[in-house]
Amino acid sequence: EDVARIYTAEIVSAVSHLHANGVMHRDLKPENILLDADGH
């Protein structure tokens, strides 16, 4: 549950950053979310 909250917060932060810079993401779904070796 705590890990899910962390990932959710990171995704929300990333989408907010994109929107603040004029980038819109139209197809946000789990298949389109990538994690690196560190899990971020």
Biopython code that builds the backbone (N, CA, C, O; Angstrom):
import numpy as np
from Bio.PDB.StructureBuilder import StructureBuilder

atoms = [
    (1, "GLU", "N", (0.831, -1.192, 0.000)),
    (1, "GLU", "CA", (0.000, 0.000, 0.000)),
    (1, "GLU", "C", (0.873, 1.252, 0.000)),
    (1, "GLU", "O", (0.593, 2.194, -0.741)),
    (2, "ASP", "N", (1.914, 1.278, 0.810)),
    (2, "ASP", "CA", (2.803, 2.445, 0.839)),
    (2, "ASP", "C", (3.533, 2.611, -0.492)),
    (2, "ASP", "O", (3.720, 3.730, -0.969)),
    (3, "VAL", "N", (3.942, 1.493, -1.085)),
    (3, "VAL", "CA", (4.639, 1.553, -2.373)),
    (3, "VAL", "C", (3.701, 2.094, -3.448)),
    (3, "VAL", "O", (4.118, 2.888, -4.292)),
    (4, "ALA", "N", (2.452, 1.674, -3.423)),
    (4, "ALA", "CA", (1.470, 2.167, -4.396)),
    (4, "ALA", "C", (1.286, 3.672, -4.250)),
    (4, "ALA", "O", (1.150, 4.378, -5.250)),
    (5, "ARG", "N", (1.280, 4.165, -3.027)),
    (5, "ARG", "CA", (1.149, 5.614, -2.807)),
    (5, "ARG", "C", (2.346, 6.371, -3.369)),
    (5, "ARG", "O", (2.195, 7.442, -3.957)),
    (6, "ILE", "N", (3.520, 5.814, -3.186)),
    (6, "ILE", "CA", (4.735, 6.458, -3.699)),
    (6, "ILE", "C", (4.692, 6.522, -5.219)),
    (6, "ILE", "O", (4.953, 7.572, -5.806)),
    (7, "TYR", "N", (4.362, 5.398, -5.861)),
    (7, "TYR", "CA", (4.282, 5.383, -7.326)),
    (7, "TYR", "C", (3.203, 6.331, -7.828)),
    (7, "TYR", "O", (3.406, 7.038, -8.815)),
    (8, "THR", "N", (2.066, 6.349, -7.158)),
    (8, "THR", "CA", (0.983, 7.250, -7.560)),
    (8, "THR", "C", (1.432, 8.701, -7.458)),
    (8, "THR", "O", (1.176, 9.497, -8.362)),
    (9, "ALA", "N", (2.097, 9.050, -6.363)),
    (9, "ALA", "CA", (2.584, 10.420, -6.184)),
    (9, "ALA", "C", (3.602, 10.784, -7.257)),
    (9, "ALA", "O", (3.592, 11.910, -7.756)),
    (10, "GLU", "N", (4.478, 9.855, -7.620)),
    (10, "GLU", "CA", (5.471, 10.130, -8.655)),
    (10, "GLU", "C", (4.807, 10.330, -10.018)),
    (10, "GLU", "O", (5.214, 11.200, -10.787)),
    (11, "ILE", "N", (3.791, 9.529, -10.312)),
    (11, "ILE", "CA", (3.085, 9.663, -11.588)),
    (11, "ILE", "C", (2.346, 10.994, -11.648)),
    (11, "ILE", "O", (2.394, 11.689, -12.663)),
    (12, "VAL", "N", (1.663, 11.348, -10.567)),
    (12, "VAL", "CA", (0.942, 12.624, -10.523)),
    (12, "VAL", "C", (1.922, 13.784, -10.668)),
    (12, "VAL", "O", (1.641, 14.748, -11.380)),
    (13, "SER", "N", (3.051, 13.699, -10.009)),
    (13, "SER", "CA", (4.064, 14.745, -10.111)),
    (13, "SER", "C", (4.592, 14.860, -11.541)),
    (13, "SER", "O", (4.770, 15.966, -12.052)),
    (14, "ALA", "N", (4.839, 13.735, -12.178)),
    (14, "ALA", "CA", (5.351, 13.740, -13.551)),
    (14, "ALA", "C", (4.330, 14.334, -14.516)),
    (14, "ALA", "O", (4.687, 15.150, -15.366)),
    (15, "VAL", "N", (3.066, 13.936, -14.396)),
    (15, "VAL", "CA", (2.026, 14.469, -15.278)),
    (15, "VAL", "C", (1.841, 15.963, -15.029)),
    (15, "VAL", "O", (1.645, 16.726, -15.975)),
    (16, "SER", "N", (1.900, 16.384, -13.785)),
    (16, "SER", "CA", (1.796, 17.804, -13.460)),
    (16, "SER", "C", (2.941, 18.589, -14.101)),
    (16, "SER", "O", (2.729, 19.675, -14.640)),
    (17, "HIS", "N", (4.139, 18.042, -14.041)),
    (17, "HIS", "CA", (5.299, 18.685, -14.667)),
    (17, "HIS", "C", (5.100, 18.797, -16.178)),
    (17, "HIS", "O", (5.378, 19.842, -16.766)),
    (18, "LEU", "N", (4.624, 17.728, -16.800)),
    (18, "LEU", "CA", (4.365, 17.766, -18.241)),
    (18, "LEU", "C", (3.348, 18.842, -18.584)),
    (18, "LEU", "O", (3.560, 19.622, -19.512)),
    (19, "HIS", "N", (2.249, 18.891, -17.847)),
    (19, "HIS", "CA", (1.202, 19.884, -18.107)),
    (19, "HIS", "C", (1.724, 21.299, -17.902)),
    (19, "HIS", "O", (1.380, 22.201, -18.667)),
    (20, "ALA", "N", (2.543, 21.504, -16.887)),
    (20, "ALA", "CA", (3.099, 22.832, -16.623)),
    (20, "ALA", "C", (4.002, 23.300, -17.760)),
    (20, "ALA", "O", (4.204, 24.499, -17.954)),
    (21, "ASN", "N", (4.541, 22.338, -18.509)),
    (21, "ASN", "CA", (5.427, 22.668, -19.626)),
    (21, "ASN", "C", (4.739, 22.520, -20.981)),
    (21, "ASN", "O", (5.399, 22.432, -22.016)),
    (22, "GLY", "N", (3.414, 22.494, -20.963)),
    (22, "GLY", "CA", (2.651, 22.482, -22.202)),
    (22, "GLY", "C", (2.568, 21.144, -22.901)),
    (22, "GLY", "O", (2.220, 21.085, -24.080)),
    (23, "VAL", "N", (2.882, 20.069, -22.199)),
    (23, "VAL", "CA", (2.816, 18.731, -22.792)),
    (23, "VAL", "C", (1.605, 18.014, -22.226)),
    (23, "VAL", "O", (1.431, 17.933, -21.010)),
    (24, "MET", "N", (0.773, 17.496, -23.108)),
    (24, "MET", "CA", (-0.413, 16.750, -22.677)),
    (24, "MET", "C", (-0.222, 15.275, -23.008)),
    (24, "MET", "O", (0.307, 14.942, -24.069)),
    (25, "HIS", "N", (-0.640, 14.409, -22.130)),
    (25, "HIS", "CA", (-0.566, 12.972, -22.365)),
    (25, "HIS", "C", (-1.984, 12.459, -22.517)),
    (25, "HIS", "O", (-2.783, 12.551, -21.586)),
    (26, "ARG", "N", (-2.302, 11.919, -23.685)),
    (26, "ARG", "CA", (-3.675, 11.512, -23.974)),
    (26, "ARG", "C", (-3.952, 10.047, -23.662)),
    (26, "ARG", "O", (-5.114, 9.648, -23.589)),
    (27, "ASP", "N", (-2.927, 9.248, -23.479)),
    (27, "ASP", "CA", (-3.137, 7.811, -23.330)),
    (27, "ASP", "C", (-2.412, 7.295, -22.088)),
    (27, "ASP", "O", (-1.551, 6.420, -22.178)),
    (28, "LEU", "N", (-2.768, 7.842, -20.942)),
    (28, "LEU", "CA", (-2.116, 7.455, -19.697)),
    (28, "LEU", "C", (-2.765, 6.189, -19.151)),
    (28, "LEU", "O", (-3.911, 6.206, -18.703)),
    (29, "LYS", "N", (-2.016, 5.095, -19.196)),
    (29, "LYS", "CA", (-2.486, 3.811, -18.686)),
    (29, "LYS", "C", (-1.269, 3.027, -18.207)),
    (29, "LYS", "O", (-0.144, 3.361, -18.580)),
    (30, "PRO", "N", (-1.463, 2.004, -17.396)),
    (30, "PRO", "CA", (-0.322, 1.265, -16.833)),
    (30, "PRO", "C", (0.678, 0.767, -17.879)),
    (30, "PRO", "O", (1.881, 0.743, -17.616)),
    (31, "GLU", "N", (0.203, 0.374, -19.049)),
    (31, "GLU", "CA", (1.100, -0.129, -20.091)),
    (31, "GLU", "C", (2.062, 0.936, -20.603)),
    (31, "GLU", "O", (3.098, 0.607, -21.181)),
    (32, "ASN", "N", (1.733, 2.205, -20.397)),
    (32, "ASN", "CA", (2.553, 3.308, -20.890)),
    (32, "ASN", "C", (3.462, 3.904, -19.821)),
    (32, "ASN", "O", (4.118, 4.917, -20.066)),
    (33, "ILE", "N", (3.509, 3.302, -18.660)),
    (33, "ILE", "CA", (4.348, 3.804, -17.570)),
    (33, "ILE", "C", (5.581, 2.916, -17.468)),
    (33, "ILE", "O", (5.470, 1.702, -17.297)),
    (34, "LEU", "N", (6.753, 3.527, -17.574)),
    (34, "LEU", "CA", (8.005, 2.786, -17.537)),
    (34, "LEU", "C", (8.715, 3.011, -16.211)),
    (34, "LEU", "O", (8.677, 4.107, -15.653)),
    (35, "LEU", "N", (9.362, 1.962, -15.713)),
    (35, "LEU", "CA", (10.166, 2.049, -14.494)),
    (35, "LEU", "C", (11.604, 1.711, -14.842)),
    (35, "LEU", "O", (11.857, 0.808, -15.640)),
    (36, "ASP", "N", (12.554, 2.437, -14.245)),
    (36, "ASP", "CA", (13.952, 2.114, -14.481)),
    (36, "ASP", "C", (14.423, 1.054, -13.486)),
    (36, "ASP", "O", (13.625, 0.522, -12.714)),
    (37, "ALA", "N", (15.698, 0.756, -13.506)),
    (37, "ALA", "CA", (16.246, -0.290, -12.640)),
    (37, "ALA", "C", (16.065, 0.029, -11.159)),
    (37, "ALA", "O", (16.011, -0.878, -10.329)),
    (38, "ASP", "N", (15.970, 1.325, -10.822)),
    (38, "ASP", "CA", (15.776, 1.738, -9.430)),
    (38, "ASP", "C", (14.310, 1.732, -9.019)),
    (38, "ASP", "O", (13.991, 1.986, -7.857)),
    (39, "GLY", "N", (13.416, 1.444, -9.964)),
    (39, "GLY", "CA", (11.991, 1.421, -9.657)),
    (39, "GLY", "C", (11.316, 2.770, -9.776)),
    (39, "GLY", "O", (10.226, 2.969, -9.240)),
    (40, "HIS", "N", (11.955, 3.705, -10.477)),
    (40, "HIS", "CA", (11.380, 5.049, -10.662)),
    (40, "HIS", "C", (11.256, 5.349, -12.130)),
    (40, "HIS", "O", (10.796, 6.428, -12.503)),
]
sb = StructureBuilder()
sb.init_structure("model")
sb.init_model(0)
sb.init_chain("A")
sb.init_seg("    ")
for serial, (resi, resn, name, xyz) in enumerate(atoms, 1):
    if name == "N":
        sb.init_residue(resn, " ", resi, " ")
    sb.init_atom(name, np.array(xyz, "f"), 0.0, 1.0, " ", f" {name:<3s}", serial, name[0])
structure = sb.get_structure()
